[in-house]
Amino acid sequence: MDWDLWTITLNIARLAAYAGTIMAIGTALFLGLVGAPDDQRGAAIARTGLVAAAAGVLASIVTLPLQAGLLADANWRDTLDYYGVLVQEGAPPSVRLTAAFDGGSLGQVLTAPFGFSASVRVLSLVFLATLFWRPRAAPRNLLVLAACLGSASFVLQGHTTELETSLTIRIALFVHIAGIAFWAGGLTPVLQSLDTPDYDALATMLEQYTALAMILVPILLIAGIAMAVALLDSWDQTLTTDYGRVLLAKTGLVAAMLALGAVNRGLLTPALRGARSTVVPRLRITIMIELGIALLVLGASVILAATQLGDQI
């Protein structure tokens, strides 16, 4: 992919869509599988999930005209190539802008895997937003169901859809997305729960959250290895290709998150018993660092998707 202003804007919008969606899914899984330490924190967590879902919807919609403009650029290049005209640069901005607001081009994007995935993602986020609107009345199983629908939207596009082992890889990708969403997306609800005065309730909540997160770690590793084996022709490509190097960087970032999670579970969470409020500031710092690393992981995911963007158009 040529990283010009248009594609950079598209990938920034994609990052915002990913971040909002992952946070909304993680919030739903957290409330559905763990629960808040009290009703006040539960309402605050649901409001954050509502904002994240709205941001994910808006960013996902913005990606559609941007993708239409990118599609027009590819068609423009193909047309000139057909007539023997060699071009070194992308289409003029006017071509992309016209396509971005052209019904035919938008329809072409919406019927492609990219658009179908975005549509499913938007629907799942709207579903989540309705549940977050009235969190006390939202059944936990519906929160988990809506989160799974949002996770499934990510497997409907990308380079994994054209592999011979597509079904297996899609299942692995779904597990990977849902696991990362619960782990990374659940950090914001955890952060919001730290100001509760009941340290025992907070410790119980954190123990449940980290126990589930630690169960997910080997599953995430297996899913990640399965996808890497399917996508890379050889392990040498992890060092010789841009895709492989970004994949290695993403793996390192996930390992850093795992290390911080182990510190929280093994050292800081047990110390909460007995109202040791001095532990809370340290927990807050480690969780904020984890959130920062999680954002970098999402950025790496966007770059990985952009590296193979050709088969998403």
GIURMO-V947465 format. One record per residue. N is the residue number from 1. RES is the residue in one letter. PSI is psi in radians with two decimals (none if undefined). Layout:
BEGIN
n->N res->RES psi->PSI
n->N res->RES psi->PSI
END
This chain:
BEGIN
n->1 res->M psi->2.43
n->2 res->D psi->2.14
n->3 res->W psi->1.31
n->4 res->D psi->-3.07
n->5 res->L psi->-0.68
n->6 res->W psi->-0.85
n->7 res->T psi->-0.56
n->8 res->I psi->-0.77
n->9 res->T psi->-0.74
n->10 res->L psi->-0.76
n->11 res->N psi->-0.46
n->12 res->I psi->-0.75
n->13 res->A psi->-0.68
n->14 res->R psi->-0.72
n->15 res->L psi->-0.74
n->16 res->A psi->-0.69
n->17 res->A psi->-0.77
n->18 res->Y psi->-0.83
n->19 res->A psi->-0.82
n->20 res->G psi->-0.73
n->21 res->T psi->-0.80
n->22 res->I psi->-0.70
n->23 res->M psi->-0.72
n->24 res->A psi->-0.76
n->25 res->I psi->-0.79
n->26 res->G psi->-0.69
n->27 res->T psi->-0.76
n->28 res->A psi->-0.76
n->29 res->L psi->-0.65
n->30 res->F psi->-0.85
n->31 res->L psi->-0.59
n->32 res->G psi->-0.59
n->33 res->L psi->-0.49
n->34 res->V psi->-1.02
n->35 res->G psi->2.69
n->36 res->A psi->2.76
n->37 res->P psi->-0.42
n->38 res->D psi->2.96
n->39 res->D psi->-0.65
n->40 res->Q psi->-0.82
n->41 res->R psi->-0.62
n->42 res->G psi->-0.72
n->43 res->A psi->-0.71
n->44 res->A psi->-0.72
n->45 res->I psi->-0.73
n->46 res->A psi->-0.67
n->47 res->R psi->-0.71
n->48 res->T psi->-0.73
n->49 res->G psi->-0.65
n->50 res->L psi->-0.78
n->51 res->V psi->-0.74
n->52 res->A psi->-0.73
n->53 res->A psi->-0.74
n->54 res->A psi->-0.74
n->55 res->A psi->-0.71
n->56 res->G psi->-0.69
n->57 res->V psi->-0.87
n->58 res->L psi->-0.83
n->59 res->A psi->-0.65
n->60 res->S psi->-0.68
n->61 res->I psi->-0.70
n->62 res->V psi->-0.58
n->63 res->T psi->-0.43
n->64 res->L psi->-0.93
n->65 res->P psi->-0.56
n->66 res->L psi->-0.69
n->67 res->Q psi->-0.62
n->68 res->A psi->-0.69
n->69 res->G psi->-0.67
n->70 res->L psi->-0.64
n->71 res->L psi->-0.72
n->72 res->A psi->-0.65
n->73 res->D psi->-0.76
n->74 res->A psi->-0.73
n->75 res->N psi->-0.66
n->76 res->W psi->-0.77
n->77 res->R psi->-0.77
n->78 res->D psi->-0.69
n->79 res->T psi->-0.81
n->80 res->L psi->-0.66
n->81 res->D psi->-0.65
n->82 res->Y psi->-0.63
n->83 res->Y psi->0.18
n->84 res->G psi->0.32
n->85 res->V psi->2.07
n->86 res->L psi->2.18
n->87 res->V psi->2.46
n->88 res->Q psi->-0.35
n->89 res->E psi->2.97
n->90 res->G psi->-3.13
n->91 res->A psi->2.68
n->92 res->P psi->2.64
n->93 res->P psi->-0.58
n->94 res->S psi->-0.61
n->95 res->V psi->-0.78
n->96 res->R psi->-0.75
n->97 res->L psi->-0.72
n->98 res->T psi->-0.79
n->99 res->A psi->-0.58
n->100 res->A psi->-0.50
n->101 res->F psi->0.32
n->102 res->D psi->2.25
n->103 res->G psi->-0.70
n->104 res->G psi->-0.77
n->105 res->S psi->-0.73
n->106 res->L psi->-0.67
n->107 res->G psi->-0.66
n->108 res->Q psi->-0.68
n->109 res->V psi->-0.74
n->110 res->L psi->-0.53
n->111 res->T psi->-0.12
n->112 res->A psi->2.90
n->113 res->P psi->-0.66
n->114 res->F psi->-0.87
n->115 res->G psi->-0.68
n->116 res->F psi->-0.75
n->117 res->S psi->-0.79
n->118 res->A psi->-0.67
n->119 res->S psi->-0.80
n->120 res->V psi->-0.69
n->121 res->R psi->-0.76
n->122 res->V psi->-0.77
n->123 res->L psi->-0.75
n->124 res->S psi->-0.64
n->125 res->L psi->-0.65
n->126 res->V psi->-0.72
n->127 res->F psi->-0.82
n->128 res->L psi->-0.70
n->129 res->A psi->-0.69
n->130 res->T psi->-0.59
n->131 res->L psi->-0.68
n->132 res->F psi->-0.44
n->133 res->W psi->-0.66
n->134 res->R psi->1.34
n->135 res->P psi->-0.59
n->136 res->R psi->-0.49
n->137 res->A psi->-0.07
n->138 res->A psi->2.05
n->139 res->P psi->2.48
n->140 res->R psi->-0.63
n->141 res->N psi->-0.56
n->142 res->L psi->-0.63
n->143 res->L psi->-0.78
n->144 res->V psi->-0.70
n->145 res->L psi->-0.82
n->146 res->A psi->-0.65
n->147 res->A psi->-0.69
n->148 res->C psi->-0.65
n->149 res->L psi->-0.74
n->150 res->G psi->-0.70
n->151 res->S psi->-0.67
n->152 res->A psi->-0.46
n->153 res->S psi->-0.47
n->154 res->F psi->-0.35
n->155 res->V psi->-0.01
n->156 res->L psi->-0.03
n->157 res->Q psi->2.96
n->158 res->G psi->-3.14
n->159 res->H psi->-0.29
n->160 res->T psi->-0.28
n->161 res->T psi->-0.26
n->162 res->E psi->0.12
n->163 res->L psi->2.68
n->164 res->E psi->-0.57
n->165 res->T psi->0.63
n->166 res->S psi->-0.80
n->167 res->L psi->-0.80
n->168 res->T psi->-0.77
n->169 res->I psi->-0.63
n->170 res->R psi->-0.70
n->171 res->I psi->-0.76
n->172 res->A psi->-0.71
n->173 res->L psi->-0.71
n->174 res->F psi->-0.83
n->175 res->V psi->-0.72
n->176 res->H psi->-0.83
n->177 res->I psi->-0.84
n->178 res->A psi->-0.71
n->179 res->G psi->-0.81
n->180 res->I psi->-0.67
n->181 res->A psi->-0.78
n->182 res->F psi->-0.75
n->183 res->W psi->-1.00
n->184 res->A psi->-0.74
n->185 res->G psi->-0.39
n->186 res->G psi->-0.16
n->187 res->L psi->-0.64
n->188 res->T psi->-0.82
n->189 res->P psi->-0.67
n->190 res->V psi->-0.78
n->191 res->L psi->-0.70
n->192 res->Q psi->-0.35
n->193 res->S psi->-0.16
n->194 res->L psi->-0.32
n->195 res->D psi->0.14
n->196 res->T psi->2.47
n->197 res->P psi->-0.21
n->198 res->D psi->1.65
n->199 res->Y psi->-0.52
n->200 res->D psi->-0.75
n->201 res->A psi->-0.69
n->202 res->L psi->-0.76
n->203 res->A psi->-0.73
n->204 res->T psi->-0.77
n->205 res->M psi->-0.79
n->206 res->L psi->-0.66
n->207 res->E psi->-0.71
n->208 res->Q psi->-0.76
n->209 res->Y psi->-0.86
n->210 res->T psi->-0.55
n->211 res->A psi->-0.78
n->212 res->L psi->-0.72
n->213 res->A psi->-0.71
n->214 res->M psi->-0.55
n->215 res->I psi->-0.61
n->216 res->L psi->-0.41
n->217 res->V psi->-0.95
n->218 res->P psi->-0.57
n->219 res->I psi->-0.74
n->220 res->L psi->-0.71
n->221 res->L psi->-0.78
n->222 res->I psi->-0.77
n->223 res->A psi->-0.73
n->224 res->G psi->-0.72
n->225 res->I psi->-0.71
n->226 res->A psi->-0.74
n->227 res->M psi->-0.69
n->228 res->A psi->-0.74
n->229 res->V psi->-0.68
n->230 res->A psi->-0.58
n->231 res->L psi->-0.50
n->232 res->L psi->2.35
n->233 res->D psi->-0.55
n->234 res->S psi->2.79
n->235 res->W psi->-0.34
n->236 res->D psi->-0.47
n->237 res->Q psi->-0.26
n->238 res->T psi->-0.35
n->239 res->L psi->-0.40
n->240 res->T psi->-0.11
n->241 res->T psi->2.67
n->242 res->D psi->-0.72
n->243 res->Y psi->-0.81
n->244 res->G psi->-0.69
n->245 res->R psi->-0.70
n->246 res->V psi->-0.66
n->247 res->L psi->-0.73
n->248 res->L psi->-0.74
n->249 res->A psi->-0.73
n->250 res->K psi->-0.73
n->251 res->T psi->-0.72
n->252 res->G psi->-0.69
n->253 res->L psi->-0.72
n->254 res->V psi->-0.68
n->255 res->A psi->-0.66
n->256 res->A psi->-0.71
n->257 res->M psi->-0.69
n->258 res->L psi->-0.72
n->259 res->A psi->-0.76
n->260 res->L psi->-0.68
n->261 res->G psi->-0.66
n->262 res->A psi->-0.66
n->263 res->V psi->-0.79
n->264 res->N psi->-0.79
n->265 res->R psi->-0.74
n->266 res->G psi->-0.51
n->267 res->L psi->-0.89
n->268 res->L psi->-0.76
n->269 res->T psi->-0.82
n->270 res->P psi->-0.51
n->271 res->A psi->-0.23
n->272 res->L psi->-0.47
n->273 res->R psi->2.30
n->274 res->G psi->0.28
n->275 res->A psi->0.73
n->276 res->R psi->1.42
n->277 res->S psi->-0.30
n->278 res->T psi->-0.29
n->279 res->V psi->-0.52
n->280 res->V psi->-0.80
n->281 res->P psi->-0.67
n->282 res->R psi->-0.67
n->283 res->L psi->-0.76
n->284 res->R psi->-0.74
n->285 res->I psi->-0.83
n->286 res->T psi->-0.64
n->287 res->I psi->-0.67
n->288 res->M psi->-0.63
n->289 res->I psi->-0.74
n->290 res->E psi->-0.72
n->291 res->L psi->-0.73
n->292 res->G psi->-0.74
n->293 res->I psi->-0.67
n->294 res->A psi->-0.66
n->295 res->L psi->-0.67
n->296 res->L psi->-0.64
n->297 res->V psi->-0.74
n->298 res->L psi->-0.70
n->299 res->G psi->-0.73
n->300 res->A psi->-0.66
n->301 res->S psi->-0.70
n->302 res->V psi->-0.75
n->303 res->I psi->-0.71
n->304 res->L psi->-0.74
n->305 res->A psi->-0.70
n->306 res->A psi->-0.53
n->307 res->T psi->-0.53
n->308 res->Q psi->0.53
n->309 res->L psi->-0.38
n->310 res->G psi->-0.64
n->311 res->D psi->0.20
n->312 res->Q psi->-0.19
n->313 res->I psi->none
END
